[in-house]
Amino acid sequence: MAKTLKEYLRLRGDPIALAWGMKPPYGLEPYKGALKLAHCQFMQRSRFLGEAFVLTRENQSCAPGNFYIGFGEPPLGLKSGEMGSRREDGRPDIFGTPGAQRRNFLKYYFVEPHTVKFFSCAPLSRCPFDPDVITIIGEPRTVLYAVRAAIYYRGGIVRGETGPGTCSTSWVASYLTGEIKYTLGCFGAFNRTGIDPSEICLSIPLEWLRETCVALEEWKERGKPLFHEPPPNEEREWMKVPYEGPYEG
């Protein structure tokens, strides 16, 4: 399935496999290296470097991220609204007031605190555990193709949310709801994690993955064109024709 996704969707890097648990995945040991990163940074290493990690709270450097994925309680500043709205240097933060941050907090997806001791991430093509969620990172057109393949047989609507952190509204939301979830991102995704500004995150529960890949394979076998669109925006022919015509677009 990883090969199908990478080949047919022309992904940069691997799809990222994710799993939550109170015990490490069978046969695996927790990461004991010297890296202490946000879990989304470990995910980027899985995506591009092919590395697998079984992480604990001690490996995770992002306090809100710890909360979202289930490692512990939310930071007090996140609950009070101070963390995202009041900088010590006086510059604007994510929200203009603590109240705005508090209202946003009510919309967060988070795993119940202390119900997760291990968070695992790996490239799907070499995943050593059974994943709960697969996260694809790609340009909107790529993500659209993935969504269309996922709903090709069963129909339905895929919804996304933007406001809380990417981890909250993509892979955590997908894990908790059993639905495909995308987000336009967050400051941390583009800054700290280093996701390309042209990319967005799409998370797919494992139970959706096989039929998504089956649809992609059927499209290729039956000749459905992908990535065939003409040049965008001002490069389109109908944008260049003179007013006098004649031209029919």
Summary of the structure (lengths in Angstrom):
residues: 249
radius of gyration: 20.2
end to end distance: 38.9
largest distance: 71.3
contacts: 766
relative contact order: 0.17
helix: 39%
strand: 14%
